[in-house]
Amino acid sequence: MLNLSPLFYTTDENEACLYTALDLGMRPRNYIAEAKTDVRNCLRVGIPRVLKSNGYASGVPQPRFFTQGSWAYKTLNAPAQDPQQADVDDGCYLPLSFVSQTIRPSVAATVFFAAAEEALSPLVKDRRWKLITDKLTCIRIEIAPYAHIDVPLYAIPDHEFTTLAKAAVQDYGYLNLQEAVRKAERDAWTALPRKSVLLAHRACNWMESDPRAVKDWFLAEVAARGEQLRRVVRYLKAFRDWKWASGGPTSILLMAAAAPLFEKRDRRDDVALLDVVKVLPARLRGGVNNPVDDTESLTKRFGNERVEEAAKQFEAFEKVLRGALDSGNEAQACSWMIGEFGPRFPNIPNRVKWVSVAATIASAPAAAGPSELVGRTKAG
């Protein structure tokens, strides 16, 4: 059998591998981090300023922020092809007591969106970024051809708000706060939970949604199972990004589906990936729920036709990956993997190793022990 793991992952910084190729370069990563800080600073000062100028005379708090999504999970991959972009999610929070001062929650949601968009407008114009306001659950700021920042807006119970770490007119969704209020529907706060984190929604006003739980779940999974799980998730996302220019399985769906299927394989990322891929189609077809909310079906949200398409793609991937491992030709194995991951997979046949079937079997299951130590910190 062949061992392709050296081409999937290595701790030798002088050797190419898929995992390193998935990283954003240092310059774009630093640029995104600086842009995220600038957006936070703009909203931290701008939202209170805009609200005060529109009649909220006192008690307007500075928003607080919580990074979520792939940037927080350290599973962010660089885009594989156009029109993909690196997606950074940075939640903006106000205390529920302040948000619910308005009589109607729809007013609060539209005012929150309008104030944030108005606050961001000068920064976006100055940096020649693009403000996108047609996303139902966030404000999107396109900061480069390869990256955007999504800012979802939340109302959070006051005691939790205190624990969060501080950290041109046509270009945004509402002409001003007065227009936002006029467009808001008549409704009441009484039907909404008062002890939950609420996500502002342009069409539905508010939805229960707390992104912190998913982050805690995934980081706990990695702590318990080792960094190889995080790498396998990133390989799955890399396969998706090469096979689907857009519209592929969501990252949360891949994470939730793969984590229960993962089994650590000592120094064999290729086999650990195969273990997941060979049962992933059945897992998708059987239905996958949000790992922190069994009432939310991630596969139902994705849609039956797209779930079936994804299952078939992963079935085909499993056959190619298994064939590469069973192949007696290192160059052919590399060629097949490049077909599944694109040119980011190294075409270096002389680094492919030969191993016995017994050695492959012995790589799992791994004995229980402390989390894997990694020789270097990986971006994304």
N, C-alpha and C positions, 0 to 999 in steps of 0.2 A: 504493500500500500504506500501511497504518497502522503507525506506530511506537509501541508501547505501553510501551516501556522506561521513560519517565519515571514511569510509574505502578507499575512493578516496583521501580525503584531510583533514588535520587537522592542526591547528596552535600549537597544543600541541606536543612539541618535544618528550615527553615520550610515545606517542601513535604511533603505526605503521600505515602507510597508503601507498597507491600505489604511490602517488606523491613523497614521500620521498624515496621510494624504487627505483625510476627511476634515482635518482642522482648518479653520480660518487662519490665514497668515497673521503674523504679529501686528502688522500695520492696520489691516482692516479690523482686527479684533480691538485694538486700541482705539481706533476711530469710533467703533460702535459704542465702546464703554464711555468715551468722552461725550458722545452724542446723547447717550442715556442720562448722563449726569447733567448735561445742559437742559434736557427736557424736564428733568425733575426740578431743577432750580427755577426754570421758567414757570412751571405749574405751582411750585411752592409759594412763589411770590405773586404770580399772576392771577390765580383763582381768587384769593382773598381780595386783591385789588379790583378785579372785575365785579365781584359780587358786591363789594362796598359801594362801588360807583353806581350800582343799580338798585340801591335801596336797602341792602343788608348792612345796617349802620354799625352794628357791634357784634362781637362774639363770633366773627368769622374765623375758623381755625385754619391753620396751614395744613394742607393735605400731607399725608404720609404715604410711603411707597413700599411695595413688596415685589421683588423680582420673582417671576414664575416661569413655567415652561422650560424649554430645552436649555436655555442659558442657565437656569437655576439647577436643573438636573445634571448638567454637564454632559448632555447628549446632543449638543448643537453641532451639526455638520455644515460645512461650506456647501453652497449650491453646486449641483452637479451639471446643470444645463439651464438655459433660458426657458421660461421666464422666472425660474426659482430664485428666491431670496432667503437669506438668513433671517429668521423670525425671532425677535427679542420681545418678550412680554413683560411689561412693567406696570403692575396694578397701582392705581391712584385711589386713596381711601380718605373719606370724610366720616366723622362720627355720625351715627344714626340720629342722635338727638338734634343735630344741626340740620341734617338733610330733611328730617320730617317736620321742620317748622312750617313748611308749606302745607296748605289744606289738602292738596291732592298729590299722590305719589308721582303721577305722570308729569306734573309741573316740576317736581324735584328732579326727575330724571332728565327732562329736556333742559332745565336750567343748568344742571351739572354738565351735560354735554356742551351746551352753548358757552358756558363760562370757560371751560377747558379749551375749547376750540378758539375762542376769542383771545385767551391768554397766550396760546401757542402761535397765533398768526404772525406776530412780528418776528419771532425767532425763525419760523419756517421761511418767511420771506427773506430774512437776512442771510440765511444759510443756503438759500435756493433749494430747499427741500420741497417735498410735495405733501400736502395735508389731504388725506383721504377720509371722507366722512360718510361713506355709504356702507360701512361695516356696522352691523346691528349691535354688536356687543363691545365695540372699542372705537378709539380714534387711532388711525394708522398714520404714521409719519414715514414716508419713504426717504431715507437719508442717503442712499446710494443705489446704483443699479443692482447691487448684490445684497442689500439689506434694508429692512424696515423695522420700526419700533411700533408695537401695538400697545396702546394705553387703555385697558379696561377700567371702568370707573365703579367704585364700590362704596356702599354705606355699611359701616361696621359698628357693632355695639360699642358704646363709649369705653367700657372697661378694657376692651381689646384694642381699641384705637390707641390708648395710652401705652400699650406694650409694643406697638410696631416701631421698628427702628426708624429714626428720622433720616432720614436721608433727603392780506388784502381782503375785504369783506366777502367777496364771492368765493374765497378759498376755504370757507368753512360752512358747516351745515346750517346754521341759523344766522340771520342777519344781525340779530341782537337778542338780549334776554327777553325783551318785551314780546318779540315774535315767537320765541320759544314758549312763553307762557300762553300766548293766544292759541298756539297749535296743540297745547296739551288738552287731553280729554278730562272730563269730570269723573273722578273716582275718589276712593277713600283709603286711608292708611290702615284702617281697622282689619282688613282682610290679610295683611302681610305679617309675617312672623317678626317679632320684635327682638328676638335673641339670635337671629341668624345674620350671616354676611349676605348682603344683597348686591347683585350685579345690575347696574343700569343697562337697560335695553331700549333701543330706539323705537321698537314696535310694541314690546310687551311691558314697558315701564321698568319693572324690577323682577329679578329672578333670584331664587336662592342659589348661591354659588360661592364656595370658599376654596380657592385654589391651593391654599396652604396644606390641605389634607392630602392631596395627590403628591405634592412635593415630599411631604413627610413619609408617605407610603413608599415612594420609589427609593428615597435615600436610605430608608430602613432595609429595603430589599437588598440594596447594594452592600450595605454594612454587614448583613447576615450572610450573603452569598458570595461576595467578592467582586472585584472590579471587572472580572470577565463578563458578568451580566451586563454591565454598562456598555462594554465593548460590543457584545452581541446585539444589543438594542441599536447601537450605531451602525452596525453592519446591515441590519434589517432596513434601517432608514436609508442607508446608502443604496441598497438594492432597489428600494421603492423609488428613490429619486432618479435612478437611471432608467427604470422601466416606465415611470409615469412622469412626464414633464410637469403635469399638474393633476390634481384630483385623485391621487393615490390614497391608501389607507392613512389615517391620521396618526400622528406620533403617539398620542395617548392610547389609541386602539392597539398599535403594535406593542407598546410597553405592557399594557394590561393583558394582552394575549400571550406574550412571550414569557413574562416573569414566572408564572406557575409551571411552565414547560422546561425551564432552564435547569440544567444540571452541570455543575462545575467539572471541567475536564482539564486536568493538570497539563499546562503548557500546550494545549490543543484547542485553540480558538476555532479552528476549522471544524473539528468534531462537535464542539459545543454548539456551533451554529447549525450544523446538520441535525443534531438532536432536536433543536427547536423547529427547524423548517419542516422536518418530516411529519410532525404532528400539528403544525400550525394551520394547515387548511381545514382539518376537522374541527379544530378549536374555533376558527372563524365561523364555519358553517353552524356550529352548535350554539353560537351566541356568546358575546363577551360583554360583561357589565363593567361599569366604572368600578375600579377596585376599592373605592371608598364610599360607594353608593350603589347598592344592589338594585335599586329601583330604576337606575338609568342604564339602558342598553346602548352601548357604544356601536354595536353592529347594526342595531335598528336605526340609529341616527345616521349611520353611513349609507344604509340602503341595501336591500337584498341583492339587486343586480351587481352593485359594486363589490359587495362582499364575495359573491360568487366569482367575479372577475379576479379579485385579489387571491382567492383560494386557488384558482387555476394557475395563476402566475407563480405562486409559491410551490405548487406541485411540480411545475416545470423546473423551477429553481432547484428543488430537492434532487431531481433526477440528474441535473447537470453537476451539482456539487458532489453528489455521491459518485457519479461517473469520474469526476476529476480525481477524487481520492483513490478510486480503484484503478485508475489509469496507470499504464506503465510508461507513459511519455510525459516528462516534466513540461516540455514546451507546449504540448497540447493542453495540459491541465491549466497552464497560465492563460492560454488563449481562451479557454472556456470561461475562466473566471473574469477575464476582461469583458467578455460578452455579457456577463451578469452585473458587473459593477462599473463598467466603463474603463477609460484609460487610467483612472486613479489606482487600479489594482496593478502592482508592479509586474512587469514582464521580465522576470529574472529567474529563468528555469534552474540555474545552477545553485540557487538557494533552497530549492525544494529538496526535502529529505526523503529517504526510503526508510520505512519502519515495518516491523512485523505486525500482523493482525493481533497477536497476543499483546504487544506493547500498546496498541491502540485501545484494546479492551481494558487494559490495566490503567489507562488514564482516568477512568471513572468507575465507580463514584469516588470522589475525593473524600478523604477522612475529615471529620469535623475538626475545626480549628479556627484560629483567629483569621480575620480578614486578610486577604492578599495584600502584600506590600508592593507598591509600584515604584519603580526606579526614578520616575520623573512625573511631574504634574502635567496632565493633558488638558489642552484647551477644549472648550465646547462641551 
